[in-house]
Amino acid sequence: MSATLTPSARHQRHATAAEQGELAVELRTSAAEFQTCQWDALVDADDGFYTSHLWICSLEKVHGLQPVLAATEAGRLTGLLPTWTNTEPSGSNLFGLPGMTNELIAVPSEQTLWLGPRRATATTITCARGVVRPRALRALMEAACRLAADRGLAGAVWPYLTGAHALEAAASHPGAQAVLHTADTSVTVPDDGMRGLEATAGSKHRKQWRRERALFARSGSVEWAALTPEVCTRIAPLLAATREKYGAQVGTAQMRRTLEAQRSSGLGDRAAVALARTRDDDTIRAAAVFYRHGTTLYGRYWGADGKAPPYAYFTLTLYEAVDWAGRHGLRRLHLSVPPTAAKLSRGAQTTPLALVYLPTAPDTRIDPRALHQHNRRTAQEWNPDSDREAWARWTSRGMG
């Protein structure tokens, strides 16, 4: 099912360029209406895991259908933009606008149309490359603004884009603004894994990493496994308990459904699971779930109980993951938000993440001076050298 989005009079001027290029945007009911190859042809080869077709379809199996704005030109699919409804408390720092932006945007989350994959903390623009890309992106942004207006919402917001992609999206629409709100973390993986990573570190950090790995190895062991039904059953309680500890309302049953949905959608074939046991029994005490996409290994889920070996978190999510990625020819380990000092002291680099804010009423745009001050102040939190370098030029290569 789909619905063609026709511009209202107050948005007519923003649709002119799309109309001249015979570009149309439809609101489709679900990502499942598209073929995987058709969808993924528009997805970034390395950075687009959370916008991939299998990821979004697996989410739909658990959380329900996610409507998608689809742009076509001359019958060819040129751009995709999922939409979703957010019920996160406004004070949340992950998906509550006031909390994400230090009150720069005070609109409650439920009064905004959210764009991108549901609850993804890393996302990308899903549009064709070349001359069609600016037209497709502009049309999708305008369609999102109209859709929000038709629903009586205050605007649309597209969070967790890299700084470069947020600036590109904001530049495509005269009403949009890019708001820096956090930073991503990742590790560049050498061919020889941790051995190569240690060679790039100072003596203090190198000794710290080796000490933590040795302390873990005294009482624990690591095994890598596929996302089998047995593994899903054994790790679901660990993952659910840890997520609930940090505020996510996820029970064991829902966590198991999430993992099984990934298996049934085919996403499980890209998964690799690191399991930690103590040496005195065969019980799995900690687990970390990763997914391969292009040359990147994405860390998504972590869980442990009170008897996990010391430093199990860093051993599984970073040290062992770097070695595993190196053995399998991968070049980057994605650790996601937030950019904690603990991650940075263990070899991670940061990349700025920004949201694109598109209010339905032009007079509710953020004051440009306040926006500039916010972006500069936030950039300096993650990169103290940003006073000499605008955050717009702080590229996806990251800053150490």
C-alpha positions as CSV (number, residue, x, y, z in Angstrom):
1,M,0.0,0.0,0.0
2,S,1.2,3.6,-0.6
3,A,-0.1,7.1,-0.6
4,T,1.2,9.8,-3.0
5,L,2.1,13.0,-1.1
6,T,0.9,16.1,-2.9
7,P,2.1,19.4,-1.7
8,S,-0.2,21.8,0.1
9,A,-0.3,25.4,-0.9
10,R,2.0,26.5,2.0
11,H,4.6,24.0,0.9
12,Q,4.2,24.4,-2.8
13,R,7.5,26.3,-3.4
14,H,9.6,23.6,-1.8
15,A,8.3,21.0,-4.2
16,T,9.1,22.8,-7.5
17,A,12.6,21.3,-8.0
18,A,11.2,17.8,-7.5
19,E,8.3,18.3,-9.9
20,Q,10.6,19.7,-12.6
21,G,12.7,16.5,-12.3
22,E,9.5,14.3,-12.5
23,L,10.4,13.0,-9.1
24,A,7.6,11.6,-6.9
25,V,7.4,10.6,-3.2
26,E,5.1,8.0,-1.8
27,L,4.5,6.9,1.7
28,R,4.7,3.2,1.8
29,T,3.3,1.1,4.6
30,S,6.4,-1.1,5.3
31,A,10.0,-1.8,4.4
32,A,8.8,-5.3,3.6
33,E,7.2,-3.9,0.4
34,F,10.7,-3.5,-1.1
35,Q,13.1,-6.2,-2.2
36,T,16.3,-6.4,-0.3
37,C,18.5,-5.9,-3.3
38,Q,16.4,-2.9,-4.4
39,W,16.6,-1.3,-1.0
40,D,20.3,-2.0,-0.2
41,A,21.4,-0.6,-3.5
42,L,20.9,2.8,-1.9
43,V,22.5,1.9,1.4
44,D,26.0,3.0,2.4
45,A,28.3,0.0,1.9
46,D,30.2,0.4,5.2
47,D,28.3,2.9,7.4
48,G,24.7,1.9,6.6
49,F,24.0,-1.2,8.7
50,Y,21.2,0.3,10.7
51,T,19.5,1.5,7.5
52,S,19.9,-1.9,5.8
53,H,16.7,-3.7,4.7
54,L,17.3,-6.8,6.9
55,W,17.8,-4.6,10.0
56,I,14.6,-2.6,9.5
57,C,12.5,-5.7,8.5
58,S,13.7,-7.5,11.6
59,L,12.6,-4.5,13.7
60,E,9.1,-4.6,12.1
61,K,8.7,-8.2,13.1
62,V,9.0,-7.1,16.8
63,H,7.7,-3.6,16.9
64,G,5.2,-3.4,14.0
65,L,5.3,-1.8,10.5
66,Q,7.5,1.2,9.9
67,P,6.2,3.5,7.2
68,V,8.7,4.6,4.6
69,L,8.9,7.6,2.3
70,A,10.1,6.4,-1.1
71,A,11.3,8.7,-3.8
72,T,11.3,7.6,-7.5
73,E,12.4,9.3,-10.6
74,A,11.4,8.0,-14.0
75,G,10.2,4.8,-12.3
76,R,13.6,4.2,-10.6
77,L,13.9,4.2,-6.8
78,T,16.2,7.0,-5.8
79,G,15.7,7.6,-2.1
80,L,14.2,6.1,1.1
81,L,13.4,7.6,4.5
82,P,11.7,5.5,7.2
83,T,9.4,7.3,9.7
84,W,8.3,6.3,13.2
85,T,6.5,7.5,16.2
86,N,8.5,8.1,19.4
87,T,7.0,7.8,22.9
88,E,10.4,8.3,24.7
89,P,10.1,10.6,27.7
90,S,11.2,14.1,26.8
91,G,14.0,14.0,29.4
92,S,15.7,11.1,27.8
93,N,19.1,11.8,26.4
94,L,18.8,9.2,23.7
95,F,15.5,9.9,22.0
96,G,14.0,12.9,23.9
97,L,14.5,16.1,22.0
98,P,14.9,18.4,25.0
99,G,17.4,16.1,26.6
100,M,19.3,15.4,23.4
101,T,19.8,19.1,22.7
102,N,20.1,20.6,26.2
103,E,16.7,22.3,25.8
104,L,17.7,24.0,22.5
105,I,14.6,22.1,21.1
106,A,11.9,22.0,23.7
107,V,9.3,20.1,21.6
108,P,8.2,16.9,23.3
109,S,9.2,13.7,21.4
110,E,5.6,12.6,20.7
111,Q,4.9,15.9,19.0
112,T,7.5,15.2,16.3
113,L,7.7,12.9,13.3
114,W,10.9,10.9,13.7
115,L,12.9,9.9,10.7
116,G,15.4,7.1,10.0
117,P,15.4,3.6,11.5
118,R,13.4,3.1,14.7
119,R,15.6,3.9,17.7
120,A,18.9,3.7,15.7
121,T,21.8,5.6,17.3
122,A,23.8,5.6,14.0
123,T,22.1,6.2,10.7
124,T,22.9,7.4,7.2
125,I,21.2,9.0,4.1
126,T,19.7,6.3,1.9
127,C,19.7,7.9,-1.5
128,A,21.3,7.3,-4.9
129,R,24.6,8.9,-5.7
130,G,25.2,11.4,-8.4
131,V,23.1,14.3,-9.7
132,V,19.8,12.7,-8.6
133,R,20.9,12.6,-4.9
134,P,20.2,16.3,-4.0
135,R,16.8,16.2,-5.7
136,A,15.8,12.9,-4.0
137,L,17.0,14.2,-0.6
138,R,15.1,17.5,-1.0
139,A,11.9,15.7,-2.0
140,L,12.1,13.3,0.9
141,M,12.7,16.2,3.4
142,E,9.8,18.2,2.0
143,A,7.5,15.1,2.1
144,A,8.5,14.5,5.7
145,C,7.7,18.1,6.6
146,R,4.3,17.8,4.9
147,L,3.6,14.5,6.6
148,A,4.3,16.1,10.0
149,A,2.1,19.1,9.2
150,D,-0.7,16.9,8.0
151,R,-0.6,15.0,11.4
152,G,-0.6,18.3,13.3
153,L,2.9,17.8,14.6
154,A,5.4,20.5,15.4
155,G,8.0,19.2,13.0
156,A,10.2,16.3,11.8
157,V,13.6,15.3,13.3
158,W,16.2,13.0,11.8
159,P,18.7,12.0,14.6
160,Y,22.1,10.3,14.8
161,L,23.4,11.3,11.4
162,T,27.1,11.8,11.0
163,G,27.9,15.5,10.9
164,A,28.6,15.4,7.2
165,H,25.3,13.7,6.4
166,A,23.4,16.0,8.7
167,L,24.8,19.1,7.0
168,E,24.0,17.6,3.6
169,A,20.4,16.9,4.6
170,A,20.0,20.3,6.2
171,A,21.4,22.0,3.1
172,S,18.8,20.3,0.9
173,H,15.8,22.1,2.5
174,P,15.5,25.8,3.4
175,G,13.6,25.1,6.6
176,A,16.0,22.5,8.0
177,Q,18.8,23.0,10.6
178,A,21.6,20.6,11.8
179,V,22.0,20.3,15.6
180,L,25.1,18.6,16.9
181,H,24.0,16.3,19.8
182,T,26.6,13.6,20.6
183,A,29.5,11.7,19.1
184,D,29.9,8.2,17.9
185,T,32.8,5.9,18.7
186,S,34.7,3.3,16.6
187,V,38.1,1.6,16.5
188,T,40.2,1.3,13.4
189,V,41.1,-2.4,13.2
190,P,44.7,-3.3,12.1
191,D,45.3,-6.5,10.1
192,D,46.8,-8.1,13.2
193,G,44.1,-7.0,15.6
194,M,45.1,-6.0,19.1
195,R,48.8,-6.5,18.5
196,G,48.7,-3.8,15.9
197,L,46.4,-1.6,18.0
198,E,48.8,-1.8,20.9
199,A,51.6,-0.7,18.7
200,T,49.8,2.6,18.1
201,A,49.2,3.3,21.8
202,G,51.3,4.9,24.4
203,S,53.0,2.9,27.1
204,K,50.4,3.8,29.8
205,H,47.4,2.6,27.7
206,R,49.2,-0.5,26.4
207,K,50.0,-1.6,29.9
208,Q,46.4,-1.0,31.0
209,W,45.0,-3.1,28.1
210,R,47.3,-6.0,28.8
211,R,46.6,-6.0,32.5
212,E,42.8,-6.1,31.9
213,R,43.1,-8.9,29.4
214,A,45.3,-10.9,31.8
215,L,43.0,-10.4,34.7
216,F,40.1,-11.6,32.6
217,A,42.0,-14.7,31.4
218,R,42.8,-15.8,34.9
219,S,39.2,-16.8,35.6
220,G,37.4,-16.5,32.3
221,S,37.4,-17.8,28.7
222,V,35.9,-16.5,25.4
223,E,34.1,-18.4,22.7
224,W,32.7,-17.1,19.4
225,A,29.4,-18.5,18.3
226,A,26.7,-18.1,15.7
227,L,23.3,-16.7,16.6
228,T,21.6,-20.1,16.9
229,P,18.3,-20.8,18.7
230,E,20.3,-22.2,21.7
231,V,22.5,-19.2,21.9
232,C,19.5,-16.8,21.7
233,T,17.9,-18.6,24.6
234,R,21.0,-18.5,26.7
235,I,22.0,-14.9,26.2
236,A,18.5,-13.2,26.1
237,P,18.3,-13.0,30.0
238,L,21.7,-11.4,30.2
239,L,21.0,-8.8,27.4
240,A,17.6,-7.9,28.8
241,A,18.8,-7.5,32.4
242,T,21.6,-5.2,31.4
243,R,19.5,-3.1,29.1
244,E,16.8,-2.7,31.9
245,K,19.6,-1.7,34.3
246,Y,20.3,1.3,32.1
247,G,16.6,2.3,31.6
248,A,15.5,0.3,28.5
249,Q,12.1,-1.4,29.1
250,V,13.0,-4.7,27.6
251,G,12.1,-8.1,29.2
252,T,13.7,-11.4,28.5
253,A,10.7,-12.5,26.3
254,Q,11.0,-9.4,24.1
255,M,14.8,-9.8,23.8
256,R,14.3,-13.3,22.7
257,R,11.7,-12.2,20.1
258,T,14.2,-9.6,18.8
259,L,16.9,-12.2,18.3
260,E,14.6,-14.7,16.8
261,A,13.2,-12.0,14.4
262,Q,16.8,-11.4,13.3
263,R,17.3,-15.1,12.6
264,S,14.1,-15.4,10.7
265,S,14.7,-12.3,8.6
266,G,18.2,-13.5,7.6
267,L,20.0,-10.8,9.6
268,G,21.2,-13.5,12.0
269,D,23.5,-14.8,9.2
270,R,25.6,-11.6,9.7
271,A,25.8,-12.0,13.5
272,A,28.7,-13.1,15.6
273,V,28.4,-13.6,19.3
274,A,31.2,-13.4,21.9
275,L,30.5,-15.6,25.0
276,A,32.3,-15.4,28.3
277,R,32.4,-18.2,30.8
278,T,34.1,-18.6,34.2
279,R,36.7,-21.4,34.2
280,D,35.0,-23.3,37.1
281,D,31.7,-23.9,35.3
282,D,30.1,-23.9,31.8
283,T,27.6,-21.2,32.5
284,I,27.6,-18.2,30.1
285,R,28.2,-15.2,32.3
286,A,28.5,-12.4,29.6
287,A,27.7,-12.0,26.0
288,A,28.2,-9.4,23.2
289,V,26.4,-9.5,19.9
290,F,28.0,-8.1,16.7
291,Y,26.9,-7.8,13.0
292,R,29.0,-7.6,9.9
293,H,28.3,-5.0,7.3
294,G,30.8,-4.2,4.5
295,T,34.2,-3.8,6.2
296,T,32.7,-2.9,9.6
297,L,31.8,-5.0,12.7
298,Y,28.9,-3.4,14.5
299,G,28.6,-4.0,18.3
300,R,24.9,-3.9,19.2
301,Y,24.0,-5.8,22.4
302,W,25.9,-6.5,25.7
303,G,24.9,-8.4,28.8
304,A,26.4,-9.9,31.9
305,D,25.5,-11.2,35.3
306,G,27.2,-10.6,38.6
307,K,29.5,-13.6,38.3
308,A,31.1,-12.5,35.0
309,P,34.9,-12.5,34.9
310,P,36.6,-9.1,35.7
311,Y,36.8,-6.8,32.7
312,A,34.4,-9.0,30.7
313,Y,32.9,-5.8,29.1
314,F,36.0,-4.5,27.6
315,T,37.4,-8.0,26.8
316,L,34.3,-9.0,24.8
317,T,33.1,-5.7,23.3
318,L,36.6,-4.3,22.4
319,Y,39.7,-6.5,22.8
320,E,38.3,-9.8,21.5
321,A,36.2,-8.0,19.0
322,V,39.3,-6.2,17.5
323,D,41.1,-9.5,17.2
324,W,38.0,-11.2,15.6
325,A,37.5,-8.4,13.2
326,G,41.2,-8.4,12.2
327,R,41.1,-12.2,11.5
328,H,38.0,-11.8,9.3
329,G,39.4,-8.9,7.2
330,L,37.3,-6.2,8.7
331,R,38.7,-2.7,9.1
332,R,36.5,-1.0,11.7
333,L,34.7,-1.9,15.0
334,H,31.7,0.3,15.6
335,L,31.1,0.9,19.4
336,S,28.3,3.5,19.1
337,V,27.3,6.2,21.6
338,P,28.1,7.6,24.0
339,P,31.8,8.6,23.6
340,T,32.9,7.8,27.1
341,A,36.4,8.4,28.4
342,A,36.6,4.6,29.0
343,K,36.2,3.9,25.3
344,L,38.5,6.7,24.2
345,S,41.3,5.4,26.6
346,R,41.1,2.0,24.9
347,G,41.7,3.1,21.3
348,A,38.3,4.5,20.2
349,Q,37.9,7.5,18.0
350,T,35.0,9.9,17.9
351,T,32.8,11.1,15.1
352,P,30.3,13.9,15.5
353,L,26.6,13.0,15.3
354,A,23.9,15.6,14.6
355,L,20.2,15.6,14.1
356,V,18.3,17.5,11.4
357,Y,15.4,19.5,12.7
358,L,12.6,20.5,10.3
359,P,9.8,22.5,12.0
360,T,6.4,22.7,10.2
361,A,6.1,26.4,11.1
362,P,8.9,28.5,9.8
363,D,8.7,30.9,12.8
364,T,9.7,28.1,15.1
365,R,13.1,27.5,13.7
366,I,16.0,27.7,16.1
367,D,17.7,31.1,16.5
368,P,20.8,30.8,14.3
369,R,23.0,32.5,16.9
370,A,21.9,30.1,19.6
371,L,22.3,27.1,17.2
372,H,25.9,28.2,16.4
373,Q,26.8,28.5,20.0
374,H,25.3,25.1,20.9
375,N,27.1,23.3,18.1
376,R,30.4,24.9,18.9
377,R,30.1,24.1,22.7
378,T,29.0,20.5,22.0
379,A,31.8,19.9,19.6
380,Q,34.3,21.1,22.1
381,E,33.0,18.6,24.6
382,W,34.1,15.7,22.3
383,N,37.0,17.4,20.6
384,P,38.8,20.2,22.5
385,D,40.6,21.2,19.3
386,S,37.4,22.2,17.6
387,D,37.9,25.8,18.5
388,R,40.5,25.8,15.7
389,E,38.4,23.7,13.4
390,A,34.7,24.0,12.6
391,W,32.8,20.8,13.5
392,A,31.5,20.8,10.0
393,R,35.0,19.7,8.9
394,W,35.3,17.1,11.7
395,T,34.9,14.3,9.2
396,S,33.7,10.7,9.5
397,R,37.4,9.7,9.8
398,G,37.0,10.6,13.4
399,M,39.2,12.4,15.9
400,G,41.4,10.5,18.4
